[in-house]
């Protein structure tokens, strides 16, 4: 049972990191390249919301696993990386994304990039992108920190 729990931890960690990297650095750029700004932005926004909720689920599971399995869990780097990733996810999901969505609504009937809100939207988008990049790097650190123990 312990081996299965360890395997599930590795699968969830891999899925979480892979989701971040795939959506942020592969899917969304391809969307913007092929569809153009407005439709790609709408799809990307939906993908980031879904991946945000998936991040909360994955990070919560990983943190709970560490609390159950490790003594002095507060001293583990893995827990702090997970906690920071969860905080960044919450800031984006519950703070920045709703702000950007409201700006899009406030800009109607124009697109936000054709409205007076353009500069504010670009600034918030830059902050969001920076936090996403930081979260992706933290995921890399977490994957490297946890290591992979393949057993035959």
LOVEXSE-9012 format. One line per field, with one value per residue (C-alpha): residue in one letter; x negated, y negated, z. Coordinates in steps of 0.2 Angstrom, whole numbers, plus 5000, padded with zeros to 4 digits. Last residue first. Example, Ala and Ser with C-alpha at 12.3 -4.5 7.8 and 13.67 -1.06 7.14 Angstrom:
resn (S / A)
xx (4932 / 4938)
yy (5005 / 5022)
zz (5036 / 5039)
// end
This chain:
resn (X / X / X / X / X / X / X / X / X / X / X / X / X / X / X / X / X / X / X / X / X / X / X / X / X / X / X / X / X / X / X / X / X / X / X / X / X / X / X / X / X / X / X / X / X / X / X / X / X / X / X / X / X / X / X / X / X / X / X / X / X / X / X / X / X / X / X / X / X / X / X / X / X / X / X / X / X / X / X / X / X / X / X / X / X / X / X / X / X / X / X / X / X / X / X / X / X / X / X / X / X / X / X / X / X / X / X / X / X / X / X / X / X / X / X / X / X / X / X / X / X / X / X / X / X / X / X / X / X / X / X / X / X / X / X / X / X / X / X / X / X / X / X / X / X / X / X / X / X / X / X / X)
xx (4942 / 4940 / 4939 / 4935 / 4938 / 4932 / 4943 / 4931 / 4931 / 4950 / 4952 / 4939 / 4947 / 4964 / 4956 / 4951 / 4969 / 4975 / 4963 / 4968 / 4986 / 4983 / 4974 / 4988 / 5001 / 4991 / 4989 / 5007 / 5011 / 5000 / 5007 / 5025 / 5020 / 5013 / 5028 / 5041 / 5044 / 5051 / 5044 / 5035 / 5050 / 5061 / 5074 / 5092 / 5087 / 5071 / 5080 / 5083 / 5064 / 5059 / 5070 / 5061 / 5044 / 5049 / 5057 / 5041 / 5030 / 5038 / 5046 / 5037 / 5020 / 5018 / 5025 / 5012 / 4998 / 5003 / 5004 / 4987 / 4980 / 4987 / 4981 / 4963 / 4964 / 4970 / 4956 / 4943 / 4946 / 4945 / 4964 / 4965 / 4957 / 4961 / 4967 / 4980 / 4997 / 4992 / 4983 / 4998 / 5009 / 4997 / 4997 / 5016 / 5019 / 5006 / 5016 / 5033 / 5028 / 5018 / 5033 / 5043 / 5030 / 5029 / 5048 / 5046 / 5031 / 5039 / 5054 / 5043 / 5033 / 5049 / 5055 / 5038 / 5036 / 5053 / 5048 / 5030 / 5028 / 5032 / 5016 / 5002 / 5013 / 5018 / 5001 / 4994 / 5008 / 5005 / 4986 / 4979 / 4993 / 5004 / 4990 / 4979 / 4993 / 5001 / 4985 / 4981 / 4998 / 4998 / 4980 / 4984 / 5000 / 4991 / 4977 / 4989 / 4999 / 4983 / 4979 / 4996 / 4995 / 4978 / 4986 / 5000)
yy (5015 / 4999 / 4982 / 4969 / 4952 / 4936 / 4926 / 4911 / 4912 / 4912 / 4899 / 4887 / 4890 / 4886 / 4870 / 4865 / 4867 / 4857 / 4843 / 4843 / 4842 / 4828 / 4819 / 4822 / 4815 / 4800 / 4797 / 4799 / 4787 / 4774 / 4778 / 4776 / 4759 / 4753 / 4759 / 4751 / 4736 / 4749 / 4758 / 4772 / 4774 / 4778 / 4764 / 4766 / 4769 / 4763 / 4765 / 4784 / 4787 / 4777 / 4788 / 4804 / 4796 / 4793 / 4810 / 4818 / 4808 / 4811 / 4828 / 4839 / 4829 / 4826 / 4844 / 4852 / 4841 / 4847 / 4865 / 4864 / 4856 / 4870 / 4884 / 4877 / 4875 / 4893 / 4899 / 4889 / 4899 / 4891 / 4889 / 4908 / 4912 / 4930 / 4935 / 4947 / 4939 / 4921 / 4925 / 4933 / 4918 / 4907 / 4917 / 4919 / 4900 / 4896 / 4908 / 4901 / 4883 / 4886 / 4894 / 4879 / 4867 / 4879 / 4877 / 4858 / 4857 / 4867 / 4856 / 4840 / 4849 / 4852 / 4834 / 4827 / 4838 / 4832 / 4814 / 4814 / 4824 / 4842 / 4851 / 4842 / 4838 / 4855 / 4862 / 4851 / 4857 / 4875 / 4876 / 4866 / 4862 / 4877 / 4890 / 4883 / 4881 / 4898 / 4907 / 4900 / 4906 / 4922 / 4926 / 4922 / 4932 / 4947 / 4946 / 4945 / 4959 / 4970 / 4966 / 4971 / 4987 / 4991 / 4988 / 5000)
zz (4946 / 4956 / 4949 / 4962 / 4954 / 4963 / 4975 / 4973 / 4954 / 4952 / 4965 / 4957 / 4940 / 4948 / 4956 / 4938 / 4932 / 4947 / 4943 / 4924 / 4930 / 4941 / 4927 / 4915 / 4928 / 4931 / 4912 / 4909 / 4923 / 4915 / 4897 / 4904 / 4912 / 4896 / 4886 / 4897 / 4885 / 4872 / 4857 / 4867 / 4878 / 4863 / 4860 / 4864 / 4878 / 4887 / 4904 / 4900 / 4896 / 4911 / 4922 / 4914 / 4918 / 4936 / 4938 / 4931 / 4943 / 4960 / 4962 / 4950 / 4948 / 4967 / 4971 / 4959 / 4966 / 4984 / 4978 / 4970 / 4986 / 4997 / 4985 / 4986 / 5005 / 5007 / 4995 / 5005 / 5020 / 5037 / 5040 / 5037 / 5054 / 5052 / 5035 / 5028 / 5033 / 5031 / 5015 / 5007 / 5013 / 5004 / 4988 / 4988 / 4991 / 4977 / 4965 / 4969 / 4969 / 4952 / 4944 / 4949 / 4941 / 4926 / 4923 / 4925 / 4914 / 4900 / 4900 / 4899 / 4885 / 4875 / 4877 / 4873 / 4857 / 4851 / 4853 / 4848 / 4833 / 4830 / 4824 / 4833 / 4848 / 4850 / 4847 / 4861 / 4873 / 4869 / 4871 / 4885 / 4897 / 4893 / 4892 / 4906 / 4919 / 4914 / 4915 / 4932 / 4939 / 4930 / 4936 / 4954 / 4953 / 4946 / 4959 / 4973 / 4966 / 4965 / 4983 / 4989 / 4979 / 4987 / 5004 / 5000)
// end
